[in-house]
Amino acid sequence: MVEQRPAKPSVGDLIGLASAAGQEARVAAARRRVANIRLTDEERRICTDDLAEAFAVGRLDESELHRRVDRLNEAVTHGELQPIFAGLPAPSLYQLEPRKTGRWRWAAFVGAVWLALPFFLLGLVFLVFGREFAAAIFGLPAILWTLVAYRWAAGKTKRSRRP
């Protein structure tokens, strides 16, 4: 009988696992930072909504939901939320918002356009004087450079388009 080795994970799988681990680490760090801070009424409402959602999808039965909501209403600090959400996804209270594209990317895009502009204009000059091949050599790479820079500045990568 031939021994089957487990397939090596691809680089994409490893990157995905690393980013998921990084996200979990950031959530855990956010929890530790606020462990001794008192809960507000709004934070309690958010946590109650999260428990109700867990009940709605079938992670909790009715008695468990009531028990956890009672403990939530008695909780004083964020540190007391950890046993309430044991075995459940982290409350949305601790989910970090995705980072938005910074202004520096758009500044870099403007710089890329500024660098491509002379080549594009030179391609137009060649096109006007009947040198289509020279126009393509100068103009098309400038247009492609600008499009790639725009996609990068807008943050539209293959990774962000995956469902």
N, C-alpha and C positions, 0 to 999 in steps of 0.2 A: 504494500500500500504506500502510495506516495504521500509524503508529508506536505501539507499545504501551509505556506507561510502567510501571515496576514499581509494584506496589501499595504505598501507604504502610503501614508497620507500625502496628498499633493501639497504643494506650497500654498495654494489658495485655501485649502482646508486648515492648514496650520495658521495662516494669517487670520482666518475667521475665528479659530479657537483663541488665538492670542487677543484679538480685539474684544471678544466676549469676556475673557478673563479680566481684561483691563477695565471693561465697563463694570463688572461685578466688584472689582477692587475700588473703583471710584465711588460706587454706591455704599460700600462698607466704610470707606473713609468719611463720607458725608454723614453716615450714621454715628460714627465715633466722635466727630466734631461737635455734634449737637446732643450727645447723650445726656448731658446734665442741664440742658436748657428746658425750661417749662413749656408745656404744650399750650397752644392757643385754641380757641373755640373753632377757628377755621381749620386748623390742622386736625382736630378731632373729627370734624365733619368730613374731611378728605379721607381719613382713615376709615370712618364708618362706611363711606361710599365704597371703598376698596373691599371691605369685609362683605358688604351686600353684593358686590360683583362676584366675589368668590362663592357666595351662597348661590347666586344665580347660575353660575356655570357648573355647580355641583361639587365644588371642593369642600364645602361645609354643609352639615345638616342643620336643621332649624335650632336644635338645642345648643349645638356648638356655636352657632352664630350669636345667639342670645348671651351665652357665657362670655364670648370674646368681646362683644359690644359692652357688656357690663364692666369687664376688666378695662376696656378702653376708656370708659367714662370715669373710672376711678384712677386712671394713670395720671401722673403729675408731670413726668419728664419724658423726653424722647427715649431714654434708655429703657423705660418700662414698656415700650411698644414691641421690643424684640420678642419676648415670649408670646405676645398676642398674635404676632404674625408668623410664629414658628410653623414650618411646613407649608407656607403660602408664599407667593411671589412678594417681593419687596413692595411696600406701599408706594403709591405714585408720588407721595410726598418727597421721597428720596431720589426719584428718577431725575437725572440731569437732563436739561434741555440740550438738544444737539447744537453744536457750535455753528454759528453762521459764518459765512464767508467774510473775511476781514477786508477792510478798506485797502490794505496793502496789496492784495491780489489785484484789485482794480487799478491801483497805481502802476503795478507791474504790467497790466494789460495795456494801459495808455503808453507806457514805455515801449512795449512790443509793437504797437501800432506806429509809434513815432519812428522806430527802426525800420519798419517795413514800408513806410510811406515813400521814401526815395526810390526804392526798387519798383514799387507799383507805378509811380509816376514815370520812371524810365521805361517801364513796359508799355505805358500808354503812348509815350513819344515814339517808341519803335513801331507800335501798332499804327499810329497815324502816318508814319513814313513808309509803310508797306513792309516792314520786317516782322512778319507774324511769328516766325520761329524765335527770334530774339525777344519779342514781346512775351511769348510763352515762357522763355527761360527766366525772365526777370519778374513778370507779373504774377504767374501762378504760384510760385513758392511764397511770394509776399502775401497773397490771399490765404494760402493754406496756413502760413505762420500766424496770421491774424485770427483765423478760425480756431486753431489749436489753442492760442492764448486766451481767446474768449471762453472756450469750454473749460479751460483750467481755472480762469478767474471766476466763472459762475459756479464752480464746484461740481460740475456734472461729470463724474467719473463713472466707470463701469461698476464699481463697488456700490455707489449710492443709488444706482438704478435698479439693483436687484431687489426682488420683493422680499 
